[in-house]
């Protein structure tokens, strides 16, 4: 089932709070985001984001505009939201500026091997 959420803009948060908040570079995402990678987004069911949470999403598709810019990301929830509706495996769609964190499949494998 595809879930519709309100997403927080990670790029805006990084500009607003540069000492305490980081977001991936959009150009790096455009060049390096691959099918199977994990990204973290901030979601909320409400019009505002007071009950927001940051689930991991497995990237399943990437859509680019005519200029080659990453325009839309589709994926599936990699964990069950606690404060929002939805569940593990639900499809979600969001824009690159909503990505808070990016972990490649290779980095995930290295992290798992180290644990």
Backbone as a chain_set.jsonl record, in Angstrom:
{"seq": "XXXXXXXXXXXXXXXXXXXXXXXXXXXXXXXXXXXXXXXXXXXXXXXXXXXXXXXXXXXXXXXXXXXXXXXXXXXXXXXXXXXXXXXXXXXXXXXXXXXXXXXXXXXXXXXXXXX", "coords": {"N": [[0.84, -1.18, 0.0], [0.517, 2.243, -0.796], [1.7, 4.961, 1.049], [0.776, 8.248, 2.046], [2.459, 10.981, 3.124], [3.404, 13.905, 5.021], [6.382, 15.564, 4.437], [9.444, 16.597, 5.923], [11.737, 19.197, 5.06], [14.92, 18.481, 4.622], [17.146, 19.804, 3.591], [16.546, 22.505, 3.98], [16.479, 22.522, 6.777], [19.171, 22.002, 7.338], [20.392, 24.323, 6.4], [19.218, 26.217, 8.04], [20.067, 25.392, 10.582], [23.051, 25.007, 10.76], [25.155, 24.244, 12.504], [24.27, 22.125, 13.985], [22.933, 20.331, 12.411], [22.901, 18.15, 9.662], [22.6, 17.421, 6.164], [22.462, 15.318, 3.282], [24.395, 16.209, 0.388], [22.743, 17.46, -2.439], [23.656, 17.103, -5.066], [25.45, 15.002, -4.722], [23.643, 13.002, -3.962], [22.199, 12.771, -6.362], [24.156, 11.741, -8.047], [25.027, 9.409, -6.72], [22.983, 7.879, -5.488], [21.466, 4.766, -5.354], [19.475, 1.932, -6.436], [18.25, -0.032, -3.821], [19.735, 1.204, -1.838], [19.675, 2.758, 1.439], [17.715, 5.386, 2.759], [17.022, 8.061, 5.0], [14.107, 9.67, 6.017], [12.012, 12.376, 7.154], [8.875, 12.054, 8.425], [5.334, 12.81, 8.705], [1.916, 12.453, 9.637], [0.289, 14.588, 9.98], [-0.647, 18.058, 9.257], [1.229, 19.764, 10.256], [4.499, 19.212, 11.688], [4.643, 18.055, 14.353], [4.44, 15.499, 15.479], [6.392, 13.97, 14.243], [8.524, 11.506, 12.683], [11.515, 9.631, 11.884], [11.864, 7.389, 9.657], [13.694, 4.662, 8.089], [14.095, 4.147, 4.599], [14.007, 1.911, 1.91], [15.419, 2.339, -1.176], [13.707, 2.031, -4.182], [13.125, 3.026, -6.702], [14.234, 5.669, -8.875], [13.663, 8.869, -10.167], [14.363, 11.103, -12.759], [14.627, 14.511, -13.911], [14.367, 16.349, -17.065], [16.807, 17.619, -17.246], [18.551, 15.992, -15.974], [18.524, 16.035, -13.249], [17.913, 14.646, -10.057], [14.641, 13.969, -9.354], [12.501, 12.672, -8.065], [12.002, 10.18, -5.595], [11.307, 6.835, -4.997], [10.338, 4.365, -2.657], [10.386, 1.744, -0.13], [9.124, 1.45, 3.169], [11.429, 0.698, 5.695], [11.127, 0.06, 8.28], [8.65, -0.139, 10.91], [6.53, 2.626, 11.287], [6.056, 4.495, 14.295], [4.669, 6.701, 15.398], [3.178, 7.494, 13.251], [0.817, 6.593, 10.66], [0.883, 3.521, 8.751], [3.175, 0.871, 7.721], [5.918, -1.501, 7.877], [7.376, -2.027, 4.716], [5.499, -0.581, 3.24], [4.875, 1.496, 0.388], [6.455, 4.578, -0.45], [6.777, 7.956, -1.631], [8.956, 10.632, -2.355], [10.779, 13.752, -2.463], [14.216, 14.579, -3.333], [15.222, 16.555, -1.559], [14.11, 15.903, 0.84], [15.58, 13.961, 2.042], [17.373, 12.896, 4.813], [19.519, 11.335, 5.53], [21.83, 9.153, 3.942], [22.612, 5.888, 3.093], [24.664, 3.665, 1.534], [24.249, 0.485, -0.157], [26.581, -0.982, 0.008], [27.883, 0.192, 2.226], [26.044, -0.529, 4.186], [26.389, -3.327, 4.197], [29.051, -3.5, 5.079], [28.783, -2.415, 7.626], [27.07, -4.287, 8.828], [28.716, -6.55, 8.757], [30.671, -5.804, 10.553], [29.391, -5.842, 12.959]], "CA": [[0.0, 0.0, 0.0], [1.307, 3.481, -0.821], [1.361, 5.908, 2.099], [0.98, 9.663, 1.758], [2.902, 11.68, 4.324], [4.028, 15.214, 4.903], [7.826, 15.377, 4.618], [10.235, 17.769, 6.308], [12.797, 19.544, 4.111], [16.217, 18.335, 5.289], [18.051, 20.834, 3.086], [16.188, 23.747, 4.682], [16.909, 22.384, 8.17], [20.635, 22.103, 7.37], [20.724, 25.741, 6.217], [18.725, 26.934, 9.22], [20.809, 24.96, 11.772], [24.267, 24.381, 10.219], [26.045, 23.711, 13.537], [23.71, 20.942, 14.632], [22.129, 19.519, 11.503], [23.488, 17.888, 8.35], [21.797, 16.717, 5.161], [23.325, 14.972, 2.152], [24.472, 17.131, -0.745], [21.811, 17.019, -3.479], [24.407, 16.625, -6.217], [25.95, 13.682, -4.347], [22.511, 12.077, -4.066], [21.903, 12.584, -7.787], [25.197, 10.911, -8.646], [25.361, 8.185, -5.993], [21.844, 7.122, -4.965], [21.224, 3.559, -6.144], [18.444, 0.991, -6.034], [18.687, -0.838, -2.688], [20.303, 2.044, -0.78], [18.767, 3.23, 2.485], [17.676, 6.814, 3.055], [16.174, 8.407, 6.132], [13.267, 10.841, 5.768], [11.206, 12.783, 8.305], [7.48, 11.992, 7.996], [4.258, 13.1, 9.639], [0.569, 12.344, 9.078], [-0.407, 15.859, 10.204], [-0.259, 19.203, 8.431], [2.482, 20.247, 10.833], [5.37, 18.071, 11.964], [4.934, 17.852, 15.769], [4.551, 14.066, 15.768], [7.176, 13.43, 13.139], [9.541, 10.497, 12.96], [12.467, 9.465, 10.781], [12.089, 5.992, 9.303], [14.546, 4.324, 6.959], [13.382, 3.745, 3.388], [14.821, 1.228, 0.906], [15.17, 2.957, -2.481], [13.328, 1.083, -5.229], [13.133, 3.705, -7.995], [14.669, 7.068, -8.917], [13.17, 9.543, -11.361], [15.154, 12.285, -13.075], [13.988, 15.451, -14.836], [15.016, 16.45, -18.381], [18.171, 18.131, -17.082], [19.347, 14.991, -15.279], [18.442, 16.216, -11.802], [17.062, 13.699, -9.345], [13.396, 14.688, -9.101], [11.593, 11.927, -7.198], [12.512, 8.9, -5.107], [10.274, 5.917, -4.518], [10.923, 3.296, -1.875], [9.512, 1.06, 0.822], [9.518, 1.653, 4.567], [12.284, -0.374, 6.199], [10.719, -0.199, 9.657], [7.28, 0.292, 11.202], [6.392, 3.91, 11.971], [5.444, 4.402, 15.62], [3.735, 7.805, 15.607], [2.445, 7.742, 12.012], [0.192, 5.409, 10.077], [1.751, 2.794, 7.836], [3.907, -0.268, 8.272], [7.067, -2.005, 7.14], [7.084, -2.437, 3.343], [4.626, 0.352, 2.522], [5.547, 2.351, -0.59], [6.441, 6.018, -0.218], [7.427, 8.786, -2.647], [9.398, 11.904, -1.794], [11.786, 14.452, -3.263], [15.571, 14.473, -2.777], [15.462, 17.479, -0.442], [13.543, 15.317, 2.055], [16.497, 12.934, 2.553], [18.196, 13.312, 5.944], [20.697, 10.502, 5.618], [21.94, 8.199, 2.839], [23.553, 4.806, 3.348], [24.738, 2.786, 0.373], [24.156, -0.953, 0.114], [27.936, -1.405, 0.394], [28.106, 0.638, 3.607], [25.2, -1.364, 5.051], [27.033, -4.637, 4.294], [30.23, -3.334, 5.924], [28.323, -2.204, 9.002], [26.557, -5.578, 9.304], [29.854, -7.455, 8.955], [31.416, -5.353, 11.73], [28.595, -6.059, 14.192]], "C": [[0.889, 1.248, 0.0], [0.784, 4.448, 0.236], [1.633, 7.333, 1.633], [1.295, 10.358, 3.079], [3.255, 13.121, 3.988], [5.496, 14.991, 5.243], [8.49, 16.691, 5.012], [11.362, 17.957, 5.299], [14.143, 19.526, 4.838], [17.202, 19.405, 4.852], [17.797, 22.164, 3.803], [16.647, 23.695, 6.137], [18.427, 22.538, 8.29], [21.09, 23.548, 7.204], [20.369, 26.526, 7.476], [19.554, 26.627, 10.468], [22.123, 24.276, 11.364], [25.192, 23.765, 11.272], [25.55, 22.375, 14.084], [22.987, 19.988, 13.685], [22.825, 19.364, 10.161], [22.473, 17.192, 7.459], [22.722, 16.401, 3.997], [23.28, 16.037, 1.06], [23.583, 16.599, -1.873], [22.528, 16.5, -4.719], [24.984, 15.232, -5.951], [24.836, 12.632, -4.423], [22.218, 11.757, -5.525], [22.892, 11.605, -8.408], [25.316, 9.527, -8.012], [24.192, 7.346, -5.494], [21.512, 5.971, -5.905], [20.046, 2.765, -5.589], [19.008, 0.134, -4.901], [19.337, -0.05, -1.569], [19.23, 2.374, 0.248], [18.865, 4.742, 2.59], [16.748, 7.022, 4.24], [15.419, 9.68, 5.774], [12.492, 11.16, 7.044], [9.754, 12.888, 7.845], [6.531, 12.385, 9.117], [2.939, 12.894, 8.91], [-0.133, 13.698, 9.084], [0.062, 16.937, 9.24], [1.007, 19.86, 8.961], [3.303, 19.013, 11.193], [5.636, 17.838, 13.453], [5.126, 16.387, 16.136], [5.314, 13.36, 14.66], [8.127, 12.342, 13.624], [10.372, 10.284, 11.714], [12.719, 7.992, 10.479], [13.122, 5.851, 8.18], [13.663, 3.849, 5.813], [14.379, 3.065, 2.451], [14.442, 1.806, -0.458], [14.849, 1.87, -3.511], [13.346, 1.712, -6.622], [13.599, 5.146, -7.824], [14.177, 7.654, -10.225], [13.938, 10.846, -11.537], [14.372, 13.198, -14.014], [14.797, 15.516, -16.137], [16.464, 16.916, -18.309], [19.078, 17.133, -16.353], [19.369, 15.15, -13.773], [17.516, 15.172, -11.193], [15.801, 14.436, -8.91], [12.489, 13.991, -8.095], [12.235, 10.599, -6.828], [11.319, 8.088, -4.622], [10.981, 4.805, -3.751], [9.901, 2.638, -0.98], [10.044, 1.291, 2.232], [10.292, 0.44, 5.06], [12.039, -0.665, 7.672], [9.294, 0.301, 9.85], [7.287, 1.669, 11.841], [5.676, 3.71, 13.311], [4.369, 5.462, 15.8], [2.879, 8.107, 14.386], [1.795, 6.451, 11.54], [1.183, 4.736, 9.14], [2.493, 1.684, 8.539], [5.059, -0.649, 7.356], [6.613, -2.453, 5.745], [6.161, -1.52, 2.575], [5.443, 1.205, 1.563], [5.39, 3.816, -0.213], [7.145, 6.709, -1.382], [7.777, 10.12, -2.03], [10.455, 12.493, -2.71], [13.152, 14.368, -2.582], [15.824, 15.381, -1.576], [14.886, 16.964, 0.875], [14.465, 14.287, 2.697], [17.401, 13.518, 3.634], [19.519, 12.564, 6.0], [20.651, 9.5, 4.465], [22.979, 7.16, 3.205], [23.513, 3.85, 2.151], [24.599, 1.323, 0.804], [25.501, -1.489, 0.598], [28.229, -1.027, 1.845], [27.271, -0.182, 4.587], [25.837, -2.73, 5.261], [28.253, -4.566, 5.203], [29.833, -3.183, 7.387], [27.82, -3.514, 9.609], [27.688, -6.544, 9.609], [30.634, -7.094, 10.211], [30.686, -5.635, 13.04], [28.614, -7.476, 14.676]], "O": [[1.892, 1.301, 0.711], [-0.414, 4.719, 0.311], [2.6, 7.59, 0.915], [0.504, 10.325, 4.022], [3.385, 13.495, 2.822], [5.818, 14.313, 6.219], [8.143, 17.756, 4.502], [11.88, 16.985, 4.75], [14.463, 20.453, 5.582], [18.01, 19.868, 5.658], [18.739, 22.86, 4.184], [17.142, 24.685, 6.674], [18.912, 23.143, 9.246], [22.081, 23.953, 7.812], [21.127, 27.39, 7.917], [19.73, 27.496, 11.321], [22.286, 23.079, 11.602], [25.944, 22.844, 10.953], [26.342, 21.583, 14.593], [22.485, 18.949, 14.114], [23.289, 20.349, 9.586], [21.599, 16.468, 7.936], [23.673, 17.142, 3.748], [22.253, 16.68, 0.843], [23.661, 15.421, -2.222], [22.057, 15.558, -5.357], [25.004, 14.383, -6.843], [25.058, 11.514, -4.89], [22.011, 10.597, -5.88], [22.51, 10.743, -9.2], [25.672, 8.567, -8.697], [24.396, 6.195, -5.108], [21.303, 6.173, -7.101], [19.672, 2.91, -4.425], [20.124, -0.373, -5.009], [19.483, -0.564, -0.46], [18.034, 2.283, -0.03], [19.954, 5.311, 2.52], [15.808, 6.255, 4.454], [16.007, 10.648, 5.29], [12.339, 10.302, 7.912], [9.431, 13.706, 6.984], [6.863, 12.309, 10.3], [2.849, 13.13, 7.706], [-1.043, 13.932, 8.288], [1.034, 16.758, 8.506], [1.772, 20.447, 8.196], [2.838, 17.887, 11.017], [6.751, 17.456, 13.807], [5.911, 16.079, 17.032], [4.922, 12.286, 14.203], [8.481, 12.271, 14.801], [9.989, 10.701, 10.62], [13.677, 7.409, 10.986], [13.383, 6.791, 7.431], [12.621, 3.23, 6.028], [15.472, 3.584, 2.223], [13.275, 1.766, -0.848], [15.61, 0.92, -3.689], [13.557, 1.014, -7.613], [13.391, 5.763, -6.779], [14.263, 7.013, -11.272], [14.136, 11.597, -10.582], [13.559, 12.732, -14.812], [15.796, 14.813, -16.285], [17.255, 16.637, -19.21], [20.257, 17.417, -16.141], [20.142, 14.48, -13.088], [16.465, 14.859, -11.751], [15.882, 15.421, -8.177], [11.778, 14.659, -7.344], [12.921, 9.976, -7.638], [10.441, 8.598, -3.927], [12.064, 4.358, -4.127], [8.707, 2.929, -1.052], [11.254, 1.324, 2.458], [9.869, -0.7, 4.869], [12.68, -1.545, 8.246], [8.791, 1.08, 9.04], [7.977, 1.875, 12.84], [4.798, 2.855, 13.434], [3.281, 5.168, 16.294], [1.943, 8.902, 14.476], [2.172, 5.358, 11.962], [2.205, 5.322, 8.781], [2.46, 1.557, 9.763], [5.159, -0.185, 6.22], [5.614, -3.157, 5.599], [6.043, -1.66, 1.358], [6.568, 1.595, 1.875], [4.344, 4.242, 0.276], [8.004, 6.119, -2.037], [6.991, 10.683, -1.269], [10.96, 11.826, -3.613], [13.229, 14.112, -1.38], [16.568, 15.009, -0.669], [15.156, 17.543, 1.927], [14.169, 13.788, 3.782], [18.103, 14.504, 3.407], [20.523, 13.103, 6.466], [19.578, 9.053, 4.061], [24.099, 7.502, 3.584], [22.464, 3.304, 1.808], [24.804, 0.978, 1.967], [25.557, -2.342, 1.484], [28.763, -1.836, 2.604], [27.727, -0.495, 5.687], [25.831, -3.247, 6.379], [28.474, -5.468, 6.012], [30.468, -3.751, 8.275], [28.108, -3.817, 10.767], [27.636, -7.274, 10.599], [31.198, -7.971, 10.866], [31.301, -5.661, 14.106], [27.993, -7.791, 15.691]]}, "num_chains": 1, "name": "protein.A"}
